[in-house]
Structures are given as structure tokens and as C-alpha cells.
Amino acid sequence: MSARDLTVLISVIAIVAMLIIPLPTWLLSILILINIALALLVLLTTMNMKEPLEFSIFPSLLLLLTLFRLGLNVSTTRSILTHGDAGDVVHTFGTFVVGGNIIVGMVVFLILVIIQFIVITKGSERVSEVAARFTLDAMPGKQMSIDADLNAGMISEAEARERREKVGREADFYGSMDGASKFVKGDAIAGIIIVLINLIFGMIIGMLQQDLSFGEAAKHFSLLTVGDGIVTQVPALLISTATGIVVTRAASQGNLGSDITSQLFRFPTMLYVTAGTIFMLGLVTPISNFLTFSLAGLLAYGGYMISRTPKSDPQELQDMEEEIETDEMKSPESVVNLLSVDPIEFEFGYGLIPLADANQGGDLLDRVVMIRRQLAIEMGLVIPVVRIRDNIQLNPNEYRLKIKGNEMARGELLLDHFLAMSPGIEDDSIEGIDTIEPSFGLPAKWISEEMKEQAEMMGYTVVDPPSVVSTHITEIIKANAHELLGRQETKQLIDHLKESAPILVEEVTPNPLTIGEIQKVLAKLLKEKVSIRNLPVIFETLADYGRLSTDTDLLTEYVRQNLARQITNGFAVGDDSLKVVTLSGKVEKLIADAVQQTDQGNYLSLDPNDSQSILEAIASKLEELALMEQTPIVLCSPAVRMYVRQLTERYFPQVPILSYNELESNVEVQSIGVVNVE
């Protein structure tokens, strides 16, 4: 523990001790002066901050200062009632500040209490309550705004994380201030009660125990009580004022002093008007002309000096900014920045701008946010920021999606139409522009809004343009998720897992497997549409087999087998049966015999004629399944699964290749075809 932390702890313990242990009057005087100094320091700090979060410790500090002040009240009360003395500071405030007049002292004390309790504390409490309520209500909107800016590429992941943390800290701060303002209110009430206790019981003790007359007791203890009340209420008033400044402070570029001077004296003409009013007040009223004319002259001189201050020319400022931008473009750093490639880019022609413009009702940014969340749940991968921008080089209604700078998809939208997909039987009464649905390649039509209801009644699937493009983006990202998972992204996933399972991560990486090898295993799973969200199971498998082999293909097969339930549930939807196409023993033996083993790993070296025969046989069975409207799945033995996948992924990338070990025992497997070769 550092000396600074230890000092704070000792101070808190000392405050608690003040409530129990009697203190000498000289120490009370020192602590009272420290209390006044701390209150003044807090007030000056609040005046110089630019936003409330710069003084985020204020609610807790307010509680400690209130406790310190109440501890002083208890100590001075004990000293007044016991010895009839509370130190030089209290005596000075009771005699010098109020001139020794008890009535004046009581009036000053009451005025201070009224100002603090009714004006400042009451207003601060109300503002704190409203600020806390509005801050909490605005949190969802702020979070959505941050996500929209992130998806639009206006801010980075780090900036988005920082802004989210700031939103959370603002909510916590204003919620704490709502409660902390009650401390100030309670402190004001406690001050009134303590003054009454000192006055009443002091007079009783003076007459009964110190043999003072009623007049002497009233004078002596009233003087001490008023001094104690004022010396307590002054720092309390400073703290209350600081509380009011904090909760009423709006975000700005400067502190309170600079904002007041820059905004209050922004219009020098108003100073002339004010000077003229004060001047006329001196002419038509008995008020001293010396005072009014002097003040009017001072205000007029201030307005004259402000009006002479040269103002920045907007055109000059714009020219300076352009010059700075030009200089930055000439610097080597600006060229280096051009080398970066966005992971995902969505570009569109100017005709599709309403799709992304929230002012025109576009919700593409919100849809992209939902796509990233959906894919994080389905695939277990944090999709990078999607950079959205318009491109005048594209046709007005055209869009394209790039991944790592390479175009992956292109499409065309008609914003004033709907996309209608046929249920299988075309209806000539449905008129529209023939097209192809971009996500799945199905024949479709762009129909007008008037034709929408009729198409839905005929069984057509009708989709609006934003849904078409968001579905297209989702499918393209799913198909290329393995390209978006690099070593840096893998490190982030590992760090996230390490928070909940540190022992498991330490057993896998950096020994026996590097981050690069883990990334290859995860990428192979994603490439075959296997979610990597269940990282604990994946790492358990890598921990079991990583020391036996570092062959990422073999490790991927082990992981797939341990994810059997997940893989099975992904295909056996709705019932417990799974219709598959199997490979004959001859085909599997042909593939197994063609496997070549090397130091760099195993690979398939199949005769071209045999490859052609197997692919043709698989294509024939898949066509039969398509006619039967069955989802094509190829089932084979675990020993050859990854080699069958290597053979078919170029020609049938969407066809799942499963092994017997990847299916749950409770699933009924129905073979509806066997792949065989002559």
C-alpha cells in the first residue's frame, strides 16, 4: 500500500475517532481551519473543471467531508458543554465576525442556513435527481449512436470502447450525485439541531454546574454556539455551492471562469446599454452620482475594449485549416495511412444514399450493428467494423461488398420496389422486373408497392430493399468468416477466454500450440460453417491432443468430433432423422490409399481420372437430392473426412462433409444414396 493510500485510510479512521475521543481545543482549531481550506479547495476545483467526470470522486469526497464536518460538530459540542470553550477559531467567529452581538450572530447564522438549505441544497438536489433520470434514459440512445459511428467507420474500436465507458461512468456519476445531494441536505438539518442543542443544554449546564446566572449563561453559551454554527456553516455553504456547480455544469471547452467571461461579455453592445441604464439611474434617483457614474463609465469602457478586440475571420480560419490539411497530406505519415486496408467495406452508388442516411429514414447502420451481434452469437467471431461509404464510380442503384480490399459480392437495389421470390410456380399476373436474389441466387422480381399485397396472397416471399442487402451482407460475411479471423483476432478471443478459464489457456498456448496454429484450427472450423463460440470445448480438445500432434488438420478433426452435439443440432433440425449420401467402401479405400504423408503434413494425391469419377458420382447424387428437395449432406468415415473435403471444396463448397464420429448416437441416419465408381 502506498503512502498516499495509507494517509487517506488514517484520515478516515481519525474522523471516526473524533466522534468518540475528546480533542483539545488547540487541535479543534487546527481541524476547523483544515475544514474551511478543504471546502474552499473543492469549490475552486469545481470551478476549473471542464466536465463533471473530471471530478468523478466528488460524490465520495462529499460524504467524507460531511462526515468530517459532523465529527467536528460533535467534538466542539462536547468541548462547549464540558469546558465552556471550543478553541480560538470558534471564539473569534463568535466575537470578531459578528461583533459580539448575539442577536446579529443568530440572524447571520439563520441567513446562512436558509441560503444553504432552501436555495442551494434544494436546487442541487432537484438538478441531481433530474440529471440522473435523464442520463439513465439517454443511455440506450448514446450506445446506439456509438455503434452507428463505429459501423460507419467514423471512430475506431478503441474510441468506441472509450466512449461506452464514458457513458457508463456518466450514469454512475449522476446516480451517485443524486444520492450525495441528500448528504448536503441532511448536513444542513443536522447543523440546525446541533446549534439548538448547544444553546439549550449549554445554558442548563452553565446555570446548574458552573453556577452562572441566566444572563451570563445565555451570553456565554450563545456566543460559543453562534461561533460554532457559523464556523461550520461557512465550509458547508462552500461545499453546497460546489455541489450545485457540479450538477449544473454543462459540457464545454473551458472552465467556469473562461465560459462566464466569453459568453457573458460576448456582445459589447449590451454593456453600453447596461452602462446607460446605470447612468440614468443616477440622474433620476437620489443615489450617489459618484457611484452610478463611475460604474457606468467602467461598463462603457469595458464594452469599448471588448469591441476593439480583433475577431477571427471565418474565411481566414478556413484557409488555415486547409493549409494544415495540405501540409499533413505532404507528410510521410499521411502516405503510410493510405496503406491500411479495411477488413470489410460496403460501397454504394448515390441512388442508395437514403439507405444509410438516418435523416431520410435509412436504418442500414442499425442493421449492420444487428448483423455483427447476430454473427457473434452464431459464429462466435467478433466481426470487424463495416466501413460504409458512397462511391460515385458505381451505378446509382449498385452496391458492392469488399473483404480485405477484394470485391466479394455485387448487387443492385430498387429502393421504390420490393423483391418478390416465387414459391415455385410462376404467376403471370405478378408483373415486375426480372432479377436474381443476390444472397441465394434464386429467380425473383422487383415489384411495385401496389403489387406487393397481391404477390403475398399468391404465396410469393416479398422483401424490402434494406432486408435484401442486409441478408446479402450476412451471407457473404458468413461464407468468408475464416478470412476475417487473423492472429490478432485470435489473440483477442484467447484473452477473453483467459478471463474465465486461465488454467485452460495456459495449458494450450504458447506451448504446445502457438497463436498461429490455434488460428488455423479456428479458421478451418469457420470455413466449414462450424461455430467457434464454444471456445472452452475447443481448447479442452487442443489441450488433450496438442502435445501429441501439431498438425492443424488433424487437430481440427479432433475438435469437430468433440463438437458432435453442436454439429448434429445444426443439421438435424425439426426431427431426429438425418438424410445423407454415403461413400462406398471402394471410394473410401481409393481416397485413403491416395493419402501422402510428409514432414509438413498429409495431403491427397489422387489420380485425376479417379478424382473426376468421384466428383461426377457425387454431383449425380446431389442432383437427385435437389429434385427430392433434400439438403445434400455427404457422410463418410473419420479417417478420410478431411480428404473428401479437400477434394470437394472447390466444386461443392456449400455441401457439408460429415464423419460418423460427428453425429450423436440418438440421431437416426437415413442413407438415401451411395457414391460409387466403376
ChimeraX attribute file (.defattr): number of C-alpha atoms within 10 A of each C-alpha:
attribute: neighborCount
match mode: 1-to-1
recipient: residues
	/A:1	5
	/A:2	6
	/A:3	8
	/A:4	8
	/A:5	10
	/A:6	10
	/A:7	11
	/A:8	11
	/A:9	11
	/A:10	11
	/A:11	14
	/A:12	14
	/A:13	11
	/A:14	14
	/A:15	18
	/A:16	14
	/A:17	13
	/A:18	18
	/A:19	18
	/A:20	12
	/A:21	11
	/A:22	15
	/A:23	17
	/A:24	13
	/A:25	20
	/A:26	12
	/A:27	11
	/A:28	22
	/A:29	19
	/A:30	13
	/A:31	16
	/A:32	23
	/A:33	14
	/A:34	13
	/A:35	22
	/A:36	19
	/A:37	13
	/A:38	16
	/A:39	23
	/A:40	17
	/A:41	15
	/A:42	19
	/A:43	22
	/A:44	14
	/A:45	15
	/A:46	24
	/A:47	17
	/A:48	14
	/A:49	20
	/A:50	18
	/A:51	19
	/A:52	20
	/A:53	16
	/A:54	12
	/A:55	16
	/A:56	18
	/A:57	12
	/A:58	21
	/A:59	20
	/A:60	13
	/A:61	14
	/A:62	22
	/A:63	17
	/A:64	15
	/A:65	20
	/A:66	21
	/A:67	18
	/A:68	22
	/A:69	23
	/A:70	20
	/A:71	19
	/A:72	23
	/A:73	23
	/A:74	17
	/A:75	21
	/A:76	28
	/A:77	25
	/A:78	20
	/A:79	19
	/A:80	23
	/A:81	20
	/A:82	15
	/A:83	12
	/A:84	19
	/A:85	18
	/A:86	27
	/A:87	21
	/A:88	14
	/A:89	19
	/A:90	25
	/A:91	21
	/A:92	18
	/A:93	21
	/A:94	26
	/A:95	17
	/A:96	11
	/A:97	15
	/A:98	21
	/A:99	12
	/A:100	18
	/A:101	16
	/A:102	22
	/A:103	13
	/A:104	14
	/A:105	24
	/A:106	20
	/A:107	13
	/A:108	17
	/A:109	25
	/A:110	17
	/A:111	12
	/A:112	18
	/A:113	22
	/A:114	14
	/A:115	15
	/A:116	24
	/A:117	20
	/A:118	12
	/A:119	12
	/A:120	20
	/A:121	27
	/A:122	18
	/A:123	19
	/A:124	26
	/A:125	23
	/A:126	14
	/A:127	19
	/A:128	26
	/A:129	20
	/A:130	15
	/A:131	20
	/A:132	23
	/A:133	15
	/A:134	13
	/A:135	20
	/A:136	16
	/A:137	12
	/A:138	13
	/A:139	16
	/A:140	12
	/A:141	10
	/A:142	15
	/A:143	16
	/A:144	14
	/A:145	15
	/A:146	20
	/A:147	23
	/A:148	21
	/A:149	17
	/A:150	23
	/A:151	24
	/A:152	21
	/A:153	17
	/A:154	13
	/A:155	17
	/A:156	14
	/A:157	14
	/A:158	10
	/A:159	13
	/A:160	19
	/A:161	15
	/A:162	12
	/A:163	16
	/A:164	17
	/A:165	12
	/A:166	13
	/A:167	20
	/A:168	15
	/A:169	14
	/A:170	19
	/A:171	21
	/A:172	16
	/A:173	23
	/A:174	27
	/A:175	20
	/A:176	19
	/A:177	27
	/A:178	23
	/A:179	16
	/A:180	21
	/A:181	27
	/A:182	17
	/A:183	21
	/A:184	26
	/A:185	19
	/A:186	13
	/A:187	21
	/A:188	23
	/A:189	13
	/A:190	13
	/A:191	21
	/A:192	15
	/A:193	11
	/A:194	17
	/A:195	22
	/A:196	14
	/A:197	15
	/A:198	23
	/A:199	23
	/A:200	14
	/A:201	15
	/A:202	24
	/A:203	25
	/A:204	18
	/A:205	18
	/A:206	22
	/A:207	17
	/A:208	12
	/A:209	10
	/A:210	13
	/A:211	11
	/A:212	16
	/A:213	13
	/A:214	13
	/A:215	10
	/A:216	14
	/A:217	22
	/A:218	19
	/A:219	17
	/A:220	20
	/A:221	25
	/A:222	25
	/A:223	26
	/A:224	29
	/A:225	31
	/A:226	31
	/A:227	29
	/A:228	30
	/A:229	28
	/A:230	26
	/A:231	23
	/A:232	22
	/A:233	23
	/A:234	19
	/A:235	24
	/A:236	25
	/A:237	23
	/A:238	20
	/A:239	26
	/A:240	30
	/A:241	19
	/A:242	25
	/A:243	28
	/A:244	22
	/A:245	18
	/A:246	25
	/A:247	25
	/A:248	15
	/A:249	17
	/A:250	12
	/A:251	12
	/A:252	11
	/A:253	11
	/A:254	14
	/A:255	17
	/A:256	20
	/A:257	11
	/A:258	13
	/A:259	14
	/A:260	12
	/A:261	10
	/A:262	12
	/A:263	9
	/A:264	12
	/A:265	16
	/A:266	14
	/A:267	13
	/A:268	19
	/A:269	15
	/A:270	15
	/A:271	22
	/A:272	18
	/A:273	15
	/A:274	15
	/A:275	24
	/A:276	17
	/A:277	13
	/A:278	19
	/A:279	19
	/A:280	14
	/A:281	17
	/A:282	18
	/A:283	13
	/A:284	9
	/A:285	9
	/A:286	8
	/A:287	11
	/A:288	11
	/A:289	17
	/A:290	10
	/A:291	12
	/A:292	19
	/A:293	19
	/A:294	14
	/A:295	16
	/A:296	24
	/A:297	16
	/A:298	14
	/A:299	21
	/A:300	21
	/A:301	16
	/A:302	16
	/A:303	22
	/A:304	15
	/A:305	11
	/A:306	17
	/A:307	15
	/A:308	9
	/A:309	8
	/A:310	7
	/A:311	8
	/A:312	8
	/A:313	9
	/A:314	9
	/A:315	9
	/A:316	10
	/A:317	11
	/A:318	11
	/A:319	12
	/A:320	12
	/A:321	12
	/A:322	12
	/A:323	12
	/A:324	12
	/A:325	11
	/A:326	11
	/A:327	11
	/A:328	13
	/A:329	12
	/A:330	11
	/A:331	10
	/A:332	9
	/A:333	10
	/A:334	12
	/A:335	12
	/A:336	9
	/A:337	9
	/A:338	8
	/A:339	8
	/A:340	10
	/A:341	12
	/A:342	15
	/A:343	17
	/A:344	21
	/A:345	21
	/A:346	20
	/A:347	20
	/A:348	27
	/A:349	19
	/A:350	19
	/A:351	18
	/A:352	22
	/A:353	17
	/A:354	15
	/A:355	19
	/A:356	21
	/A:357	13
	/A:358	13
	/A:359	8
	/A:360	10
	/A:361	10
	/A:362	16
	/A:363	16
	/A:364	22
	/A:365	23
	/A:366	16
	/A:367	19
	/A:368	21
	/A:369	17
	/A:370	14
	/A:371	18
	/A:372	20
	/A:373	16
	/A:374	16
	/A:375	19
	/A:376	16
	/A:377	14
	/A:378	15
	/A:379	20
	/A:380	18
	/A:381	24
	/A:382	20
	/A:383	21
	/A:384	16
	/A:385	22
	/A:386	23
	/A:387	19
	/A:388	20
	/A:389	15
	/A:390	17
	/A:391	17
	/A:392	11
	/A:393	11
	/A:394	15
	/A:395	14
	/A:396	18
	/A:397	16
	/A:398	19
	/A:399	22
	/A:400	19
	/A:401	23
	/A:402	20
	/A:403	21
	/A:404	14
	/A:405	13
	/A:406	12
	/A:407	13
	/A:408	15
	/A:409	16
	/A:410	15
	/A:411	17
	/A:412	21
	/A:413	22
	/A:414	18
	/A:415	16
	/A:416	11
	/A:417	20
	/A:418	25
	/A:419	28
	/A:420	28
	/A:421	22
	/A:422	20
	/A:423	11
	/A:424	9
	/A:425	9
	/A:426	12
	/A:427	13
	/A:428	7
	/A:429	10
	/A:430	17
	/A:431	13
	/A:432	17
	/A:433	13
	/A:434	13
	/A:435	16
	/A:436	16
	/A:437	20
	/A:438	20
	/A:439	17
	/A:440	10
	/A:441	9
	/A:442	12
	/A:443	14
	/A:444	21
	/A:445	21
	/A:446	27
	/A:447	21
	/A:448	18
	/A:449	12
	/A:450	10
	/A:451	17
	/A:452	20
	/A:453	12
	/A:454	13
	/A:455	20
	/A:456	14
	/A:457	9
	/A:458	15
	/A:459	15
	/A:460	22
	/A:461	16
	/A:462	20
	/A:463	15
	/A:464	17
	/A:465	20
	/A:466	18
	/A:467	14
	/A:468	19
	/A:469	22
	/A:470	17
	/A:471	17
	/A:472	20
	/A:473	21
	/A:474	16
	/A:475	16
	/A:476	17
	/A:477	22
	/A:478	19
	/A:479	15
	/A:480	16
	/A:481	22
	/A:482	20
	/A:483	14
	/A:484	20
	/A:485	20
	/A:486	15
	/A:487	16
	/A:488	12
	/A:489	16
	/A:490	20
	/A:491	16
	/A:492	12
	/A:493	17
	/A:494	19
	/A:495	14
	/A:496	13
	/A:497	16
	/A:498	15
	/A:499	10
	/A:500	11
	/A:501	14
	/A:502	13
	/A:503	10
	/A:504	16
	/A:505	21
	/A:506	13
	/A:507	18
	/A:508	22
	/A:509	18
	/A:510	12
	/A:511	13
	/A:512	17
	/A:513	19
	/A:514	13
	/A:515	17
	/A:516	15
	/A:517	17
	/A:518	25
	/A:519	21
	/A:520	21
	/A:521	22
	/A:522	24
	/A:523	23
	/A:524	16
	/A:525	20
	/A:526	23
	/A:527	18
	/A:528	19
	/A:529	20
	/A:530	19
	/A:531	22
	/A:532	22
	/A:533	16
	/A:534	12
	/A:535	16
	/A:536	16
	/A:537	14
	/A:538	21
	/A:539	22
	/A:540	17
	/A:541	20
	/A:542	28
	/A:543	20
	/A:544	13
	/A:545	17
	/A:546	22
	/A:547	13
	/A:548	11
	/A:549	12
	/A:550	17
	/A:551	16
	/A:552	20
	/A:553	17
	/A:554	18
	/A:555	23
	/A:556	22
	/A:557	21
	/A:558	19
	/A:559	22
	/A:560	22
	/A:561	21
	/A:562	17
	/A:563	22
	/A:564	19
	/A:565	14
	/A:566	17
	/A:567	19
	/A:568	19
	/A:569	15
	/A:570	12
	/A:571	17
	/A:572	16
	/A:573	10
	/A:574	7
	/A:575	10
	/A:576	14
	/A:577	14
	/A:578	18
	/A:579	20
	/A:580	23
	/A:581	22
	/A:582	25
	/A:583	22
	/A:584	15
	/A:585	14
	/A:586	13
	/A:587	19
	/A:588	21
	/A:589	12
	/A:590	17
	/A:591	23
	/A:592	18
	/A:593	12
	/A:594	15
	/A:595	15
	/A:596	12
	/A:597	10
	/A:598	8
	/A:599	6
	/A:600	7
	/A:601	12
	/A:602	14
	/A:603	15
	/A:604	18
	/A:605	15
	/A:606	17
	/A:607	12
	/A:608	9
	/A:609	9
	/A:610	15
	/A:611	16
	/A:612	13
	/A:613	16
	/A:614	23
	/A:615	17
	/A:616	15
	/A:617	17
	/A:618	22
	/A:619	16
	/A:620	12
	/A:621	19
	/A:622	22
	/A:623	13
	/A:624	14
	/A:625	19
	/A:626	11
	/A:627	8
	/A:628	9
	/A:629	9
	/A:630	14
	/A:631	15
	/A:632	19
	/A:633	19
	/A:634	25
	/A:635	23
	/A:636	22
	/A:637	17
	/A:638	16
	/A:639	15
	/A:640	18
	/A:641	21
	/A:642	21
	/A:643	22
	/A:644	22
	/A:645	18
	/A:646	14
	/A:647	19
	/A:648	20
	/A:649	16
	/A:650	9
	/A:651	11
	/A:652	14
	/A:653	14
	/A:654	14
	/A:655	16
	/A:656	18
	/A:657	22
	/A:658	25
	/A:659	20
	/A:660	16
	/A:661	17
	/A:662	22
	/A:663	24
	/A:664	18
	/A:665	12
	/A:666	9
	/A:667	14
	/A:668	14
	/A:669	18
	/A:670	12
	/A:671	14
	/A:672	14
	/A:673	18
	/A:674	18
	/A:675	22
	/A:676	18
	/A:677	16
	/A:678	8
